Amino acid sequence: MDIDLAHAHRQFPAVAEYLSSIYILLRDYGYVSNTRLAEWTGVSGSAVTQALSRLKRLGLVRQKRYENVLLTEDGRTLAVKVLRRHYLIEHLLVAVLGYPWDKADEEAKLLQSQISDDLTEHLYQRLGSPQTCPHGNPMPGAAIEAKLLAAAKLSEAPEGHVALILRITEEGEQIPEMLSFCYSNGIQPGRRFTVRRADDEHLGLSAAARSDDVEKRGEILLATALAEHIRYENG
């Protein structure tokens, strides 16, 4: 079944959100259950069941009774289109229009089903073929995708360690105030922080170097529950 995103959107307006959510869950965690999808999208289990029935009728997902959700070939193709559009819109908003980094995700969700494939490719070329979104999550198929997906959690970094921030996970972006906290404290991809202290509830961070354009400030107290969704490499 050959289906494009505009047609799928007309048939089911939430198609982009569901397909991208399923793709991300499969990519980051390897499985998608109805319960996990309901938690991710913030809707009821019955709403997810109804949505999956519509996606099945469109030929975009498959699922046997009591088993996990899988994308069909068409479903995966459209999910990749959605994510590329989403990430490129975020770059356009942040890098070109100066829109706040922490607000771009929500705006991109509103626009991701509206632009054409031609504009998507134009943005990709004009924006310098970005390999990640502004929050560090990899473009589908990017050369650095495996590295970013396998990166360590900041919550597991030992005291005294210098961490180079790589990404705020898509799951982290779903947490209210997560991006605004990171933005206001300069916790963004490419920035380095020293873990001054760590316990079960918090990490104490300080900017590791002025060369990262992070002004020296007092210790940043980051909840461990948020640090679970930040990935890093040795800095």
Rosetta blueprint (number, residue, H / E / L):
1 M L
2 D L
3 I L
4 D L
5 L H
6 A H
7 H H
8 A H
9 H H
10 R H
11 Q H
12 F L
13 P L
14 A L
15 V H
16 A H
17 E H
18 Y H
19 L H
20 S H
21 S H
22 I H
23 Y H
24 I H
25 L H
26 L H
27 R H
28 D H
29 Y H
30 G L
31 Y L
32 V L
33 S L
34 N H
35 T H
36 R H
37 L H
38 A H
39 E H
40 W H
41 T H
42 G L
43 V L
44 S L
45 G H
46 S H
47 A H
48 V H
49 T H
50 Q H
51 A H
52 L H
53 S H
54 R H
55 L H
56 K H
57 R H
58 L L
59 G L
60 L L
61 V E
62 R E
63 Q L
64 K L
65 R L
66 Y L
67 E L
68 N L
69 V L
70 L E
71 L E
72 T L
73 E H
74 D H
75 G H
76 R H
77 T H
78 L H
79 A H
80 V H
81 K H
82 V H
83 L H
84 R H
85 R H
86 H H
87 Y H
88 L H
89 I H
90 E H
91 H H
92 L H
93 L H
94 V H
95 A H
96 V H
97 L L
98 G L
99 Y L
100 P L
101 W L
102 D L
103 K L
104 A H
105 D H
106 E H
107 E H
108 A H
109 K H
110 L H
111 L H
112 Q L
113 S L
114 Q L
115 I L
116 S L
117 D H
118 D H
119 L H
120 T H
121 E H
122 H H
123 L H
124 Y H
125 Q H
126 R H
127 L L
128 G L
129 S L
130 P L
131 Q L
132 T E
133 C L
134 P L
135 H L
136 G L
137 N L
138 P E
139 M L
140 P L
141 G L
142 A L
143 A L
144 I L
145 E H
146 A H
147 K H
148 L H
149 L H
150 A H
151 A L
152 A E
153 K E
154 L H
155 S H
156 E H
157 A L
158 P L
159 E L
160 G L
161 H L
162 V E
163 A E
164 L E
165 I E
166 L E
167 R E
168 I E
169 T L
170 E H
171 E H
172 G H
173 E H
174 Q L
175 I L
176 P L
177 E L
178 M H
179 L H
180 S H
181 F H
182 C H
183 Y H
184 S H
185 N L
186 G L
187 I L
188 Q L
189 P L
190 G L
191 R L
192 R E
193 F E
194 T E
195 V E
196 R E
197 R E
198 A E
199 D L
200 D L
201 E L
202 H E
203 L E
204 G E
205 L E
206 S E
207 A E
208 A L
209 A L
210 R H
211 S H
212 D H
213 D L
214 V L
215 E L
216 K L
217 R L
218 G L
219 E L
220 I E
221 L E
222 L E
223 A E
224 T H
225 A H
226 L H
227 A H
228 E L
229 H L
230 I E
231 R E
232 Y E
233 E E
234 N E
235 G L
